[in-house]
Amino acid sequence: MASREEMILAVKAVQNQFLTQDLVQQCMDIQRTLAERGKEISLIRIFEKKKLLDKHQLHFLQTGEGVSLDLSTPQGRKAIEGYLISRKIGQGGMATVYQARTSELRDLAALKILFPHHYGNKRFVEGFLNEAKLMYELQHENLVQGSDYGQSSGYYYMALEHVDGPSVQDMIDEEGRLSEEMALHVILQVARCLEYLGSKGITHRDIKPDNMLMTSSGQIKLCDLGFAKGADSAGEGEEGITCGTVQYISPEQARGRSDVDIRSDIYSMGATLYHLVIGEVPFSGADGMEVMAKQVLEGLSSDKTKSGMISHHMHYFIEKMMAKEREIRYQSPRELIEDLEAVVEGHQALQFEPDSVKKTLFSGEEPERERSGIRRSGRREGGRRQSRVDGKRAETRRREGRARSETSRRSSRRSQGRTSRLRLRRKDKE
């Protein structure tokens, strides 16, 4: 009979689509029959004898490591032609990321290598190469830049810009919720990147803190286009298939709709903003299905958003970005950027009025900027308009400079903390 450890591996094999439940059951029946005859054999050994799993799949099931490069050997360090791999940075659900230098030892790069056990799945390989192609072709200061991709030594890989800083998720994990100024600094830069992606007809579909990296200078870089949908793939998505991270996906993503657009990314950015300033995700549950149901059916907790933890402006942004009806959200990143910049600079007061948007929608009138649910104070016309625009730009630079200073202080505190811990360990040894 299969042991508990064997059952866990079998379940993992089914979850990763290596085996079907029927195949696992057939092998368990074989194991039981052999045991009745006095011959004990492991379930994994049966999988191997029947050639149901290859060595890469077995390695992943037994170790959890998607890519098995031995970096203690020259062959492992030079597995990707043109690069010298130094260390593993991290691992996601589809690929492992390594730090490397080009062969000339000049430039640092992040090498993303697709798990070899996915190579038999044409859809996974095509998706990986499509992401690599997008990262290589797209260029924006707030998007991680790709420099190379292909296949080497049997591995599918892409070479990406190396970011010398933590992810925004790392910042939350280490320090808890962020200041509103820092949160707006992050979201404003991601919104600029989304505006660029939108101009290319691309929807990201996986906006979350883990996919936002901060450089040592405080610049935010969006990464991971693995779920991105381009203009040429519009409408070809399979209805009923959900992609993204359940804690941040929009209601239409949770429903598995194929016609998601940039407004879905705006919702996910609102969920990210909520996480940054509240310190927890908007919706949680026992499993992914429960969280997705809440994304569709439940409103935000007023205990969190109206408790005084956040400002009225922040409450406005979160409510508008995370509106269940996508017609009520910001309709483009440009609309969001304008309001973010205005609030950062303190030039306008905002109030969320979803009813005014609904009246416009159901009346059949074309929505206008003045009817978007935003009430503004302050004059926007006249001879002062250009000077205000110039002032806003200057103030934005000052605010972003302060945010970068805060980033430097955070990095300094982390460095000092590591130094203090090292000194304590040395004293203990003495």
ABEGO torsion letter per residue (X at the ends): XBBAAAAAAAAAAAAAGABBAAAAAAAAAAAAAAAAAGBBBBAAAAAAAAGABBAAAAAAAAAGBABBBBAABAAAAAABBGBBBABBABBBAABBBBBBBBAAGABBBBBBBBBAAAAABAAAAAAAAAAAAAAAABBBAABBBBABBEBBGGBBBBBBBBBBBBBAAAAAAAAEBBBAAAAAAAAAAAAAAAAAAAAAGBBAGABBAAABBBBAAGBBBBBGAAABBBAAABGABBBGBBBEBAAABBAAAAAGBAABBAAAAAAAAAAAAAAAAAGBBABBBABAAAAAAAAAABBBBAAAAAAGABBAAAAAAAAAAABABAAABBABAAAAAAAAAAAAAGABBBBBBAAAAAAAAAAGBBBBAAAAGBBBBEBABEAAAAAAAAAAAAAAAAAAAAAAAAAAAAAAAAAAAAAAAAAAAAAAAX
